[in-house]
Amino acid sequence: MGKQEPLIFEKSRPGRAAYSLPDLDVPLQSVKDLIPKELLRDNLNLPELSEIDVVRHFTHLSEKNLGVDSAFYPLGSCTMKYNPKVSEEIAKLPHFTEIHPYQAEDEISGILELLYNFEQYLCAIFGYEAFTFQPAAGAHGELTALLMIKAYHENKSKVSGPRSKVIIPDSSHGTNPASVALVGYETVVVKSNSRGNIDIEALKEVVGDDTAALMLTNPNTLGLFDEHILEVADIVHKAGGLLYYDGANANATLGICRPADLGFDVAHFNLHKTFSTPHGCGGPGSGPVGVNKKLEPFLPVPRVIKQTTNYNLQSTNYNQSIGRVHSFYGNINVIVKAYAYIRSLGAEGLKKVSENAVLNANYMMKRLRDDYFLKYDRTCQHEFVISAKWQKEKYGVRALDIAKRLLDYGFHPPTIYFPLIVEEALMIEPTETESRETLDAFCDAMISIARECETNPDLVKNAPHTMSVKRVNEGKAARELNLRWSQG
Ligand SMILES: Cc1ncc(COP(=O)(O)O)c(C=O)c1O
Protein backbone atom coordinates (compact mmCIF):
# COMPACT_ATOMS: atom_id res chain seq x y z
CA MET A 1 0.00 0.00 0.00
CA GLY A 2 2.60 2.48 1.15
CA LYS A 3 5.11 2.06 -1.69
CA GLN A 4 5.41 5.00 -4.09
CA GLU A 5 4.61 4.20 -7.71
CA PRO A 6 6.65 6.33 -10.14
CA LEU A 7 4.76 8.14 -12.88
CA ILE A 8 4.49 6.23 -16.13
CA PHE A 9 6.58 8.99 -17.71
CA GLU A 10 9.32 8.43 -15.14
CA LYS A 11 9.40 4.74 -16.07
CA SER A 12 9.66 5.58 -19.76
CA ARG A 13 12.86 4.63 -21.68
CA PRO A 14 13.45 5.77 -25.28
CA GLY A 15 12.77 3.07 -27.82
CA ARG A 16 10.69 0.73 -25.65
CA ALA A 17 7.26 -0.18 -26.96
CA ALA A 18 4.24 -2.17 -25.81
CA TYR A 19 3.30 -3.25 -29.33
CA SER A 20 4.90 -5.07 -32.16
CA LEU A 21 3.38 -4.33 -35.53
CA PRO A 22 4.59 -5.41 -38.97
CA ASP A 23 6.59 -2.77 -40.83
CA LEU A 24 4.58 -0.27 -42.84
CA ASP A 25 4.13 -1.64 -46.37
CA VAL A 26 2.95 1.65 -47.90
CA PRO A 27 4.91 4.92 -48.14
CA LEU A 28 4.72 6.87 -44.85
CA GLN A 29 3.82 10.01 -46.78
CA SER A 30 0.65 8.37 -48.17
CA VAL A 31 -0.51 7.76 -44.57
CA LYS A 32 0.37 11.31 -43.54
CA ASP A 33 -1.59 12.63 -46.51
CA LEU A 34 -4.73 11.08 -45.05
CA ILE A 35 -4.44 13.17 -41.87
CA PRO A 36 -5.37 16.88 -41.89
CA LYS A 37 -2.16 18.93 -41.69
CA GLU A 38 -3.15 20.80 -38.53
CA LEU A 39 -3.43 17.49 -36.66
CA LEU A 40 0.01 16.21 -37.66
CA ARG A 41 2.67 16.42 -34.93
CA ASP A 42 6.34 15.41 -34.96
CA ASN A 43 6.51 14.58 -31.30
CA LEU A 44 3.66 13.15 -29.26
CA ASN A 45 5.64 12.93 -26.01
CA LEU A 46 4.10 9.60 -25.06
CA PRO A 47 5.70 7.33 -22.44
CA GLU A 48 7.71 4.45 -23.94
CA LEU A 49 7.37 1.18 -22.00
CA SER A 50 7.14 -2.53 -22.65
CA GLU A 51 3.75 -4.21 -22.33
CA ILE A 52 4.56 -5.93 -19.02
CA ASP A 53 5.68 -2.65 -17.47
CA VAL A 54 2.44 -0.97 -18.56
CA VAL A 55 0.37 -3.81 -17.09
CA ARG A 56 2.31 -3.73 -13.82
CA HIS A 57 2.08 0.04 -13.57
CA PHE A 58 -1.70 0.11 -13.85
CA THR A 59 -2.11 -2.97 -11.66
CA HIS A 60 -0.06 -1.27 -8.93
CA LEU A 61 -2.17 1.86 -9.20
CA SER A 62 -5.41 -0.12 -9.02
CA GLU A 63 -4.14 -1.86 -5.87
CA LYS A 64 -3.77 1.51 -4.18
CA ASN A 65 -7.44 2.25 -4.64
CA LEU A 66 -10.01 1.47 -1.99
CA GLY A 67 -13.03 0.24 -3.92
CA VAL A 68 -16.20 -1.54 -2.95
CA ASP A 69 -14.68 -4.85 -4.11
CA SER A 70 -11.65 -4.38 -1.87
CA ALA A 71 -12.84 -2.62 1.27
CA PHE A 72 -15.84 -1.47 3.31
CA TYR A 73 -16.98 1.78 1.71
CA PRO A 74 -19.52 3.57 3.94
CA LEU A 75 -19.72 6.78 1.91
CA GLY A 76 -22.99 8.27 3.17
CA SER A 77 -25.50 9.50 0.59
CA CYS A 78 -23.49 7.75 -2.14
CA THR A 79 -24.69 4.18 -1.47
CA MET A 80 -21.53 2.40 -2.49
CA LYS A 81 -23.21 -0.98 -2.40
CA TYR A 82 -21.82 -4.18 -3.79
CA ASN A 83 -22.33 -4.54 -7.54
CA PRO A 84 -23.38 -8.16 -8.17
CA LYS A 85 -21.21 -9.70 -10.86
CA VAL A 86 -24.17 -11.49 -12.45
CA SER A 87 -25.62 -8.10 -13.44
CA GLU A 88 -22.32 -7.28 -15.14
CA GLU A 89 -22.39 -10.59 -17.01
CA ILE A 90 -25.91 -9.98 -18.23
CA ALA A 91 -25.14 -6.45 -19.39
CA LYS A 92 -22.17 -7.83 -21.34
CA LEU A 93 -24.30 -10.21 -23.44
CA PRO A 94 -23.92 -9.48 -27.15
CA HIS A 95 -27.70 -9.03 -27.40
CA PHE A 96 -27.16 -5.79 -25.50
CA THR A 97 -23.69 -4.72 -26.52
CA GLU A 98 -24.06 -5.30 -30.25
CA ILE A 99 -27.18 -3.35 -30.97
CA HIS A 100 -27.20 0.18 -32.23
CA PRO A 101 -29.72 2.93 -31.48
CA TYR A 102 -30.05 3.71 -35.18
CA GLN A 103 -31.24 0.17 -35.93
CA ALA A 104 -34.83 -0.27 -37.09
CA GLU A 105 -37.32 -0.70 -34.25
CA ASP A 106 -38.27 -4.22 -35.27
CA GLU A 107 -34.61 -5.24 -34.92
CA ILE A 108 -34.32 -3.96 -31.35
CA SER A 109 -37.60 -5.18 -29.96
CA GLY A 110 -35.74 -7.08 -27.20
CA ILE A 111 -34.27 -3.96 -25.64
CA LEU A 112 -37.55 -2.09 -26.12
CA GLU A 113 -39.35 -4.88 -24.26
CA LEU A 114 -36.75 -4.63 -21.47
CA LEU A 115 -37.28 -0.86 -21.23
CA TYR A 116 -41.03 -1.30 -21.19
CA ASN A 117 -40.86 -3.94 -18.45
CA PHE A 118 -38.38 -1.90 -16.46
CA GLU A 119 -40.78 1.03 -16.52
CA GLN A 120 -43.54 -1.23 -15.18
CA TYR A 121 -41.26 -2.42 -12.35
CA LEU A 122 -40.27 1.09 -11.33
CA CYS A 123 -43.92 2.20 -11.45
CA ALA A 124 -44.83 -0.70 -9.14
CA ILE A 125 -41.93 -0.04 -6.75
CA PHE A 126 -42.41 3.73 -6.46
CA GLY A 127 -46.09 4.19 -7.31
CA TYR A 128 -45.82 6.33 -10.45
CA GLU A 129 -47.78 6.33 -13.73
CA ALA A 130 -44.80 6.50 -16.04
CA PHE A 131 -41.02 6.99 -16.19
CA THR A 132 -38.39 8.47 -18.44
CA PHE A 133 -34.98 6.80 -18.52
CA GLN A 134 -33.19 9.56 -20.38
CA PRO A 135 -31.51 11.39 -17.47
CA ALA A 136 -27.89 10.29 -17.12
CA ALA A 137 -27.57 10.94 -13.38
CA GLY A 138 -29.46 12.13 -10.32
CA ALA A 139 -28.74 15.80 -10.92
CA HIS A 140 -29.87 15.40 -14.54
CA GLY A 141 -33.07 13.79 -13.24
CA GLU A 142 -33.64 16.83 -11.02
CA LEU A 143 -33.22 19.14 -14.00
CA THR A 144 -35.61 17.03 -16.10
CA ALA A 145 -38.21 16.98 -13.34
CA LEU A 146 -37.96 20.73 -12.76
CA LEU A 147 -38.37 21.37 -16.48
CA MET A 148 -41.56 19.31 -16.34
CA ILE A 149 -42.74 21.17 -13.24
CA LYS A 150 -42.09 24.45 -15.05
CA ALA A 151 -43.96 23.27 -18.13
CA TYR A 152 -46.88 22.19 -15.92
CA HIS A 153 -47.10 25.59 -14.22
CA GLU A 154 -46.66 27.50 -17.46
CA ASN A 155 -49.50 25.48 -18.90
CA LYS A 156 -51.67 26.36 -15.89
CA SER A 157 -50.47 29.93 -15.44
CA LYS A 158 -53.20 31.30 -17.68
CA VAL A 159 -55.51 30.30 -14.84
CA SER A 160 -53.37 30.51 -11.69
CA GLY A 161 -50.55 33.00 -12.44
CA PRO A 162 -46.81 32.45 -12.69
CA ARG A 163 -44.78 30.67 -10.02
CA SER A 164 -41.11 31.27 -9.44
CA LYS A 165 -39.94 29.70 -6.18
CA VAL A 166 -38.80 26.23 -5.13
CA ILE A 167 -38.61 25.44 -1.43
CA ILE A 168 -35.72 23.27 -0.24
CA PRO A 169 -34.87 22.21 3.32
CA ASP A 170 -31.51 23.17 4.82
CA SER A 171 -30.50 19.49 4.89
CA SER A 172 -30.81 19.16 1.11
CA HIS A 173 -28.21 17.83 -1.32
CA GLY A 174 -26.23 20.57 -3.10
CA THR A 175 -27.51 19.51 -6.51
CA ASN A 176 -31.06 20.60 -5.55
CA PRO A 177 -30.50 24.38 -5.44
CA ALA A 178 -28.16 24.08 -8.45
CA SER A 179 -30.93 22.44 -10.50
CA VAL A 180 -33.42 25.07 -9.36
CA ALA A 181 -31.10 27.84 -10.55
CA LEU A 182 -30.59 26.08 -13.89
CA VAL A 183 -34.28 26.21 -14.76
CA GLY A 184 -34.52 29.87 -13.71
CA TYR A 185 -36.43 29.39 -10.46
CA GLU A 186 -35.44 30.90 -7.13
CA THR A 187 -34.50 28.75 -4.12
CA VAL A 188 -36.16 29.35 -0.77
CA VAL A 189 -34.54 27.50 2.13
CA VAL A 190 -36.70 26.15 4.94
CA LYS A 191 -35.07 25.10 8.20
CA SER A 192 -35.20 21.71 9.87
CA ASN A 193 -36.44 21.31 13.44
CA SER A 194 -34.71 19.66 16.38
CA ARG A 195 -35.79 16.17 15.21
CA GLY A 196 -34.37 16.71 11.72
CA ASN A 197 -37.81 17.09 10.08
CA ILE A 198 -38.93 20.09 8.04
CA ASP A 199 -40.08 22.77 10.48
CA ILE A 200 -43.81 22.97 9.70
CA GLU A 201 -44.27 26.52 10.98
CA ALA A 202 -41.28 27.71 8.94
CA LEU A 203 -42.73 25.96 5.90
CA LYS A 204 -46.10 27.67 6.32
CA GLU A 205 -44.31 31.02 6.38
CA VAL A 206 -42.58 30.55 3.03
CA VAL A 207 -45.18 28.61 1.05
CA GLY A 208 -47.49 30.71 -1.11
CA ASP A 209 -49.01 31.26 -4.51
CA ASP A 210 -45.53 31.78 -5.97
CA THR A 211 -44.41 28.28 -4.85
CA ALA A 212 -43.68 26.09 -7.85
CA ALA A 213 -42.52 23.09 -5.83
CA LEU A 214 -40.95 21.70 -2.69
CA MET A 215 -37.95 19.44 -3.24
CA LEU A 216 -37.41 16.90 -0.50
CA THR A 217 -35.20 13.91 0.16
CA ASN A 218 -36.98 11.42 2.40
CA PRO A 219 -35.27 9.83 4.26
CA ASN A 220 -33.31 13.06 4.20
CA THR A 221 -29.55 13.46 4.15
CA LEU A 222 -29.51 13.03 7.94
CA GLY A 223 -30.84 9.52 7.30
CA LEU A 224 -34.14 10.48 8.94
CA PHE A 225 -37.66 9.92 7.66
CA ASP A 226 -39.76 13.08 7.84
CA GLU A 227 -42.43 12.31 10.44
CA HIS A 228 -44.84 14.90 9.03
CA ILE A 229 -44.52 14.15 5.34
CA LEU A 230 -48.29 13.89 4.76
CA GLU A 231 -48.83 17.30 6.38
CA VAL A 232 -45.95 18.77 4.36
CA ALA A 233 -47.50 17.42 1.13
CA ASP A 234 -50.87 18.83 2.08
CA ILE A 235 -49.49 22.32 2.76
CA VAL A 236 -47.63 22.47 -0.57
CA HIS A 237 -50.51 21.04 -2.61
CA LYS A 238 -53.06 23.39 -1.04
CA ALA A 239 -50.87 26.30 -2.17
CA GLY A 240 -50.94 24.91 -5.73
CA GLY A 241 -47.29 23.75 -5.65
CA LEU A 242 -45.95 20.35 -6.60
CA LEU A 243 -43.95 17.94 -4.48
CA TYR A 244 -40.64 16.71 -5.80
CA TYR A 245 -38.94 13.68 -4.30
CA ASP A 246 -35.16 13.53 -4.53
CA GLY A 247 -35.07 9.73 -4.49
CA ALA A 248 -31.35 9.44 -5.15
CA ASN A 249 -31.19 7.30 -2.03
CA ALA A 250 -34.20 5.00 -2.00
CA ASN A 251 -32.33 2.22 -0.25
CA ALA A 252 -34.36 2.42 2.95
CA THR A 253 -37.85 2.26 1.51
CA LEU A 254 -38.00 -0.45 -1.20
CA GLY A 255 -41.16 -2.50 -0.68
CA ILE A 256 -41.93 -0.49 2.47
CA CYS A 257 -43.40 2.81 1.30
CA ARG A 258 -43.82 4.51 -2.05
CA PRO A 259 -43.13 8.20 -2.65
CA ALA A 260 -46.16 8.59 -4.91
CA ASP A 261 -48.39 7.35 -2.06
CA LEU A 262 -46.82 9.96 0.24
CA GLY A 263 -47.88 12.75 -2.11
CA PHE A 264 -44.76 13.26 -4.24
CA ASP A 265 -45.89 14.20 -7.76
CA VAL A 266 -42.54 13.55 -9.37
CA ALA A 267 -39.28 11.89 -8.35
CA HIS A 268 -35.89 10.85 -9.62
CA PHE A 269 -34.07 7.68 -8.59
CA ASN A 270 -30.40 6.89 -8.93
CA LEU A 271 -30.01 3.45 -10.49
CA HIS A 272 -26.32 3.79 -9.69
CA LYS A 273 -27.14 3.75 -6.00
CA THR A 274 -30.35 1.97 -5.06
CA PHE A 275 -30.20 -0.52 -7.92
CA SER A 276 -26.57 -1.30 -7.45
CA THR A 277 -25.01 -0.30 -10.73
CA PRO A 278 -21.36 0.69 -10.40
CA HIS A 279 -20.54 4.33 -9.92
CA GLY A 280 -17.84 6.66 -8.73
CA CYS A 281 -15.25 8.61 -10.70
CA GLY A 282 -18.04 10.18 -12.73
CA GLY A 283 -18.78 6.87 -14.46
CA PRO A 284 -22.07 6.43 -16.31
CA GLY A 285 -25.12 6.72 -14.12
CA SER A 286 -28.84 6.81 -14.67
CA GLY A 287 -31.47 8.94 -12.96
CA PRO A 288 -34.92 7.88 -14.21
CA VAL A 289 -37.76 10.25 -13.39
CA GLY A 290 -41.21 9.00 -12.40
CA VAL A 291 -44.35 11.12 -12.65
CA ASN A 292 -47.97 10.96 -11.62
CA LYS A 293 -50.88 11.73 -13.96
CA LYS A 294 -50.47 15.51 -13.53
CA LEU A 295 -47.01 15.52 -15.05
CA GLU A 296 -47.19 12.60 -17.47
CA PRO A 297 -47.97 14.78 -20.54
CA PHE A 298 -44.66 16.61 -20.07
CA LEU A 299 -42.37 13.54 -20.02
CA PRO A 300 -39.45 13.55 -22.47
CA VAL A 301 -39.91 11.67 -25.75
CA PRO A 302 -39.59 9.15 -27.27
CA ARG A 303 -41.52 6.82 -24.99
CA VAL A 304 -41.67 3.04 -25.26
CA ILE A 305 -45.17 1.85 -26.01
CA LYS A 306 -46.59 -1.69 -26.09
CA GLN A 307 -49.01 -2.43 -28.90
CA THR A 308 -50.48 -5.90 -28.41
CA THR A 309 -47.23 -7.89 -28.60
CA ASN A 310 -44.99 -5.27 -30.23
CA TYR A 311 -42.90 -2.58 -28.59
CA ASN A 312 -42.50 0.79 -30.30
CA LEU A 313 -40.93 4.15 -29.75
CA GLN A 314 -43.35 7.04 -29.91
CA SER A 315 -42.72 10.77 -30.06
CA THR A 316 -45.93 11.94 -31.66
CA ASN A 317 -49.10 12.36 -29.55
CA TYR A 318 -47.03 14.04 -26.83
CA ASN A 319 -47.28 17.67 -27.88
CA GLN A 320 -46.73 18.95 -24.32
CA SER A 321 -43.48 16.99 -23.89
CA ILE A 322 -40.40 18.92 -22.76
CA GLY A 323 -38.58 17.11 -25.60
CA ARG A 324 -35.35 15.18 -25.31
CA VAL A 325 -32.91 15.52 -22.42
CA HIS A 326 -30.44 12.89 -23.66
CA SER A 327 -29.58 11.24 -26.93
CA PHE A 328 -31.58 8.08 -27.66
CA TYR A 329 -33.01 6.43 -24.50
CA GLY A 330 -30.43 7.17 -21.80
CA ASN A 331 -27.55 5.05 -20.52
CA ILE A 332 -28.93 1.69 -21.61
CA ASN A 333 -26.10 -0.39 -20.21
CA VAL A 334 -26.76 0.96 -16.70
CA ILE A 335 -30.46 0.24 -17.13
CA VAL A 336 -29.76 -3.39 -18.11
CA LYS A 337 -27.69 -3.88 -14.94
CA ALA A 338 -30.42 -2.38 -12.76
CA TYR A 339 -33.02 -4.53 -14.54
CA ALA A 340 -30.94 -7.63 -13.83
CA TYR A 341 -30.64 -6.57 -10.18
CA ILE A 342 -34.41 -6.15 -9.79
CA ARG A 343 -35.14 -9.45 -11.57
CA SER A 344 -32.62 -11.39 -9.50
CA LEU A 345 -33.97 -10.08 -6.18
CA GLY A 346 -37.70 -9.96 -6.88
CA ALA A 347 -40.19 -8.05 -4.74
CA GLU A 348 -39.36 -9.88 -1.51
CA GLY A 349 -35.63 -9.55 -2.11
CA LEU A 350 -35.88 -5.79 -2.65
CA LYS A 351 -37.78 -5.41 0.61
CA LYS A 352 -35.05 -7.37 2.40
CA VAL A 353 -32.45 -5.03 0.90
CA SER A 354 -34.08 -2.07 2.62
CA GLU A 355 -34.71 -3.91 5.88
CA ASN A 356 -31.07 -4.97 6.10
CA ALA A 357 -29.74 -1.54 5.06
CA VAL A 358 -31.78 0.08 7.86
CA LEU A 359 -30.82 -2.59 10.40
CA ASN A 360 -27.11 -2.26 9.60
CA ALA A 361 -27.20 1.54 9.90
CA ASN A 362 -29.03 1.45 13.24
CA TYR A 363 -26.66 -1.21 14.60
CA MET A 364 -23.65 0.94 13.80
CA MET A 365 -25.25 4.13 15.09
CA LYS A 366 -25.90 2.44 18.44
CA ARG A 367 -22.31 1.18 18.63
CA LEU A 368 -20.81 4.62 17.92
CA ARG A 369 -23.10 6.96 19.84
CA ASP A 370 -21.09 6.89 23.09
CA ASP A 371 -17.87 7.92 21.37
CA TYR A 372 -19.16 10.43 18.82
CA PHE A 373 -21.73 13.20 19.13
CA LEU A 374 -25.12 12.25 17.67
CA LYS A 375 -27.13 15.41 17.00
CA TYR A 376 -30.39 13.69 16.06
CA ASP A 377 -30.86 10.80 18.44
CA ARG A 378 -33.65 8.77 16.83
CA THR A 379 -34.06 5.66 14.71
CA CYS A 380 -32.27 6.22 11.43
CA GLN A 381 -32.98 4.80 7.99
CA HIS A 382 -30.24 3.60 5.62
CA GLU A 383 -27.60 6.03 6.94
CA PHE A 384 -26.81 8.18 9.95
CA VAL A 385 -24.77 11.25 10.77
CA ILE A 386 -22.44 11.42 13.74
CA SER A 387 -20.04 14.25 14.48
CA ALA A 388 -16.47 14.89 15.57
CA LYS A 389 -17.68 17.90 17.62
CA TRP A 390 -16.41 16.43 20.93
CA GLN A 391 -13.04 15.50 19.41
CA LYS A 392 -12.67 18.96 17.94
CA GLU A 393 -13.60 20.80 21.12
CA LYS A 394 -11.43 18.68 23.44
CA TYR A 395 -8.44 17.67 21.29
CA GLY A 396 -8.54 19.82 18.17
CA VAL A 397 -9.15 16.75 15.99
CA ARG A 398 -11.51 17.29 13.07
CA ALA A 399 -13.77 15.03 10.99
CA LEU A 400 -11.23 15.25 8.15
CA ASP A 401 -8.48 13.89 10.44
CA ILE A 402 -10.66 10.98 11.52
CA ALA A 403 -11.50 10.22 7.88
CA LYS A 404 -7.80 10.17 6.99
CA ARG A 405 -6.95 7.98 9.98
CA LEU A 406 -9.56 5.43 8.85
CA LEU A 407 -7.42 4.84 5.75
CA ASP A 408 -4.66 3.50 8.02
CA TYR A 409 -7.19 0.98 9.34
CA GLY A 410 -7.99 -0.12 5.78
CA PHE A 411 -11.41 1.51 5.43
CA HIS A 412 -12.75 4.01 2.94
CA PRO A 413 -13.85 7.03 5.01
CA PRO A 414 -17.49 8.05 5.30
CA THR A 415 -18.77 11.27 3.73
CA ILE A 416 -17.61 14.27 5.78
CA TYR A 417 -18.88 17.83 6.28
CA PHE A 418 -22.27 16.96 4.79
CA PRO A 419 -25.08 17.63 5.53
CA LEU A 420 -24.12 21.19 6.35
CA ILE A 421 -26.42 21.45 9.38
CA VAL A 422 -24.25 19.05 11.41
CA GLU A 423 -20.86 20.48 12.38
CA GLU A 424 -17.89 18.16 11.76
CA ALA A 425 -20.30 15.67 10.19
CA LEU A 426 -19.39 12.05 9.48
CA MET A 427 -22.15 10.51 7.38
CA ILE A 428 -22.10 6.73 7.45
CA GLU A 429 -24.01 4.44 5.08
CA PRO A 430 -23.13 0.76 5.49
CA THR A 431 -25.59 -0.65 2.87
CA GLU A 432 -27.27 -4.04 3.16
CA THR A 433 -24.63 -6.44 1.98
CA GLU A 434 -22.09 -6.07 4.80
CA SER A 435 -21.62 -8.79 7.39
CA ARG A 436 -21.83 -8.22 11.13
CA GLU A 437 -18.05 -8.82 11.29
CA THR A 438 -17.38 -6.02 8.80
CA LEU A 439 -19.69 -3.60 10.60
CA ASP A 440 -18.00 -4.44 13.90
CA ALA A 441 -14.51 -4.06 12.45
CA PHE A 442 -15.36 -0.57 11.22
CA CYS A 443 -16.98 0.43 14.52
CA ASP A 444 -13.95 -0.95 16.41
CA ALA A 445 -11.70 1.21 14.21
CA MET A 446 -13.83 4.32 14.86
CA ILE A 447 -13.80 3.67 18.62
CA SER A 448 -10.07 3.04 18.58
CA ILE A 449 -9.57 6.38 16.75
CA ALA A 450 -11.70 8.10 19.40
CA ARG A 451 -9.26 6.72 22.03
CA GLU A 452 -6.29 7.90 19.94
CA CYS A 453 -7.77 11.40 19.92
CA GLU A 454 -7.57 11.35 23.73
CA THR A 455 -4.11 9.81 24.07
CA ASN A 456 -2.24 10.90 20.93
CA PRO A 457 -4.21 13.47 18.93
CA ASP A 458 -1.22 14.24 16.68
CA LEU A 459 -1.30 10.66 15.42
CA VAL A 460 -4.80 11.31 14.08
CA LYS A 461 -4.09 14.86 12.92
CA ASN A 462 -1.17 13.69 10.76
CA ALA A 463 -2.87 10.62 9.31
CA PRO A 464 -2.70 8.76 7.00
CA HIS A 465 0.60 7.11 7.83
CA THR A 466 0.38 4.00 5.67
CA MET A 467 -0.68 5.48 2.32
CA SER A 468 1.72 6.39 -0.46
CA VAL A 469 -0.13 9.71 -0.82
CA LYS A 470 -0.45 11.61 2.46
CA ARG A 471 -2.50 14.79 2.90
CA VAL A 472 -3.32 16.49 -0.35
CA ASN A 473 -4.15 20.14 -0.80
CA GLU A 474 -7.89 19.71 -1.40
CA GLY A 475 -8.53 23.38 -2.12
CA LYS A 476 -5.84 23.44 -4.82
CA ALA A 477 -7.18 20.25 -6.41
CA ALA A 478 -10.65 21.79 -6.69
CA ARG A 479 -9.53 25.25 -7.79
CA GLU A 480 -6.81 24.37 -10.26
CA LEU A 481 -8.34 21.78 -12.50
CA ASN A 482 -5.18 20.98 -14.40
CA LEU A 483 -4.74 17.23 -14.38
CA ARG A 484 -2.17 17.12 -17.19
CA TRP A 485 1.31 15.88 -16.58
CA SER A 486 3.93 18.25 -17.83
CA GLN A 487 7.69 17.85 -17.88
CA GLY A 488 9.79 20.07 -15.58
C1 LIG B 1 -29.72 13.19 -2.12
C2 LIG B 1 -29.01 13.26 -3.43
N1 LIG B 1 -29.58 13.96 -4.44
C3 LIG B 1 -28.99 14.05 -5.64
C4 LIG B 1 -27.79 13.45 -5.91
C5 LIG B 1 -27.16 13.64 -7.27
O1 LIG B 1 -27.00 12.44 -7.95
P1 LIG B 1 -25.88 12.31 -9.11
O2 LIG B 1 -24.56 12.32 -8.39
O3 LIG B 1 -26.16 11.02 -9.78
O4 LIG B 1 -26.03 13.48 -10.01
C6 LIG B 1 -27.16 12.73 -4.90
C7 LIG B 1 -25.83 12.12 -5.17
O5 LIG B 1 -25.00 11.93 -4.32
C8 LIG B 1 -27.76 12.62 -3.63
O6 LIG B 1 -27.21 11.93 -2.63
The ligand as an ORCA input file, in Angstrom:
! r2SCAN-3c Opt
* xyz 0 1
  C     -29.716     13.186     -2.116
  C     -29.005     13.263     -3.435
  N     -29.579     13.961     -4.436
  C     -28.991     14.055     -5.642
  C     -27.791     13.453     -5.913
  C     -27.165     13.644     -7.271
  O     -26.996     12.436     -7.954
  P     -25.881     12.309     -9.106
  O     -24.561     12.315     -8.392
  O     -26.156     11.016     -9.775
  O     -26.032     13.483    -10.015
  C     -27.156     12.729     -4.904
  C     -25.829     12.118     -5.168
  O     -25.005     11.930     -4.322
  C     -27.765     12.622     -3.633
  O     -27.212     11.934     -2.635
*
